[in-house]
Amino acid sequence: MPDLIHNIGHLVTMDEKRTVHTDAWIITESGTVTAVGSGKIPEGDFAQHIDAQGGIATPGLINTHHHFYQTMARAYTPGNNATLLPWLAAMNSNFRGFTTEDLHLVSQLALAEMMLTGCTTAADHHYIVPRGTPEHHDAQFAAAKELGVRFHCGRGAMDKPSELNPPEVCQSADAIFADMERLLATYHDTSSGSMQQVFLAPCAATSCTEEFLKDSATFAKQHHIPLHIHCGETEAENAYSHEHFGERPVPYLANLGWDFSGVYFAHGIHFTDEEVAFLGERQMGVAHCPYANMRLGSGICRVGDLRAAGASVGIGVDGSGSNDSGHVLGELRQALMLARVRYGPSAMTAMQALEIGTLEGAKILKRTDIGSITPGQCADLAIFPAVDLFSSGHENPVDALLLCWPRTVDILIIHGKVRIRNSAFVDLDLEALIAQHHARAKVVREM
């Protein structure tokens, strides 16, 4: 039997017309939206009636770039006032003893954090694979299944040890590709409504050999999966690339086969006009991580220019060590504000910010079944309270989601199932999870 979600004060559908229904309702069945409307509730028998209490419903938010493991090093003093490279040197030295059990724990914590802020689909770029941790990424799939969230595993990798990347957390290319084949065979599901997928995600050009980067592009094309990497995050990275590779990161990667629509870069701040056009012509993507970029003083992504050129821009909370939190709605607010800092007050509207957090993220992850609340799409939605302490007195409730201080969800529904109700998880002891995670983080840092 179908379910009815009713008493929605404002329903942001993200359909082609960007329709916002008032006094709205949604019918779902078997994890899929079957009907959307406003006014009188349809008659019929429903398995359950979900009262939205006049809240604001949006499609479930989609996070395209994260590093779950870094939740164990938030506000880490050696990197709190550093730029990217010194911060990374301090950060990565902590994780030589990071276990598969630790990865399960941090994945639970990071996913729970994002879910409370409206996220229903999350991608993680996990490239720290210490020696002696076989089947490391399986822990992430287990955590996502337990929480009922859609998970895209970015099988990260580094095959070139350096001062920033201890040899204990690097692997050979053969080992990386063998594990990718295993993960694809075990978890990768491309059917409509898929709850788990895999993509390939070398860490950065500076931490990977030329041969591995070239083979990664070939592998991604052969398997029709997204290909992800850090690129253009700092001017120092561009200078290093020019000195050691003879060219900037974008053309360097392009010459190794990273020149197709399945490629998306993390951060993508320091691109030339020619590079922006290159990405746009090939419909490549960028995971925009505004808070981390501000925190590290890296710069401001050219979101307006990239989108105008034809590139997709999704939102990413980045690693919690450089963010230092994973509030997805809050990240969209930061994206809106930074766009206005760079281009002016009309550069980005609240609706355009929501596009980055929904439709654009779906496009980057090669999903056509999520990102909007329309018939045939997955029943993923975040219902936020219409008014809270920080938004009381607003005139435009939808704009207030982005212009006022970001709030947490009242209800979160993923594939038609209520995962959060009254701002509390229906089947997770959050306090116990926080206590376990916080205690273990101290142990990991002191190893």
Secondary structure as GFF3:
##gff-version 3
##sequence-region A 1 447
A	DSSP	beta_strand	3	12	.	.	.	ID=ss1
A	DSSP	beta_strand	20	29	.	.	.	ID=ss2
A	DSSP	beta_strand	32	38	.	.	.	ID=ss3
A	DSSP	beta_strand	49	51	.	.	.	ID=ss4
A	DSSP	beta_strand	56	59	.	.	.	ID=ss5
A	DSSP	beta_strand	61	63	.	.	.	ID=ss6
A	DSSP	three_ten_helix	68	73	.	.	.	ID=ss7
A	DSSP	three_ten_helix	77	79	.	.	.	ID=ss8
A	DSSP	alpha_helix	84	92	.	.	.	ID=ss9
A	DSSP	three_ten_helix	93	95	.	.	.	ID=ss10
A	DSSP	alpha_helix	100	116	.	.	.	ID=ss11
A	DSSP	beta_strand	119	126	.	.	.	ID=ss12
A	DSSP	alpha_helix	138	147	.	.	.	ID=ss13
A	DSSP	beta_strand	150	157	.	.	.	ID=ss14
A	DSSP	three_ten_helix	167	169	.	.	.	ID=ss15
A	DSSP	alpha_helix	173	187	.	.	.	ID=ss16
A	DSSP	beta_strand	196	202	.	.	.	ID=ss17
A	DSSP	three_ten_helix	205	207	.	.	.	ID=ss18
A	DSSP	alpha_helix	210	223	.	.	.	ID=ss19
A	DSSP	beta_strand	227	231	.	.	.	ID=ss20
A	DSSP	alpha_helix	235	245	.	.	.	ID=ss21
A	DSSP	alpha_helix	249	254	.	.	.	ID=ss22
A	DSSP	beta_strand	263	267	.	.	.	ID=ss23
A	DSSP	alpha_helix	273	281	.	.	.	ID=ss24
A	DSSP	beta_strand	285	288	.	.	.	ID=ss25
A	DSSP	alpha_helix	290	295	.	.	.	ID=ss26
A	DSSP	alpha_helix	303	309	.	.	.	ID=ss27
A	DSSP	beta_strand	312	315	.	.	.	ID=ss28
A	DSSP	alpha_helix	320	323	.	.	.	ID=ss29
A	DSSP	alpha_helix	328	343	.	.	.	ID=ss30
A	DSSP	alpha_helix	350	357	.	.	.	ID=ss31
A	DSSP	alpha_helix	359	364	.	.	.	ID=ss32
A	DSSP	beta_strand	381	384	.	.	.	ID=ss33
A	DSSP	alpha_helix	397	403	.	.	.	ID=ss34
A	DSSP	beta_strand	411	414	.	.	.	ID=ss35
A	DSSP	beta_strand	417	421	.	.	.	ID=ss36
A	DSSP	beta_strand	424	425	.	.	.	ID=ss37
A	DSSP	alpha_helix	430	445	.	.	.	ID=ss38
###
